[in-house]
Amino acid sequence: MKPLITYGILAVSSVLVGTLITGCATPTDQATRQCGSDYSCLSDMALKYHQQADQASSLAQRYELEAEAMKGQDAEAAKQRHARAQAYWSEAKQADELARDYQSQLPHNVRQ
């Protein structure tokens, strides 16, 4: 039963990492071309990437806690969890940078 659970967690994690990587791979210049000066688009994209950063950070924290809990029991599993946490921290940083890029393109003092 334990290998099945581990496999399930690994599969779900892989899908989430793939989704985050795909979502975070958009270069800033392409983002500018995508939205131009459309306030709604820029605002929506900033929110989207802030949410992705939050999700990735939450997953990274979870894997850090799991790694810490497993240190004394299963060193290899702890090492894998730590590596996953590092990958999620990286994704969170990229998503946060994109969110800040979109947010910086928003015109100031605009009311909707």
C-alpha positions, 0 to 999 in steps of 0.5 A: 500500500505504501508504494502506491501512495508514494507513486500517487503523490509523485504522479500528482506532483509531476503534473503540478510541476509540469503545469507550473513550468508551462505557466511560468515559461512565458517571457516578459516581452511576449507577455507585453505583446499578449496584453499590450496596454489592456488593463484587464489583461495585465491585471488578470495575468498578474493575479494568475502568476501571483496565485501560481507563486502562492501555490508553488510556495505552499507545495514547497513548504509542504515538501520541506516539512515532509523532508524534515519529518522523514530525515531520521526514518528514510534519508533517500525519501527525505532527499527526494522531498527536499529536491521537490521543495527546491523545484517548487521554490524555483517555480514560485520565484519565477511566477512571482517575477512574472507577476511583478512584471505584469503588475509593473506594466499596469498604468497607475491611478486608473479606475475601473 
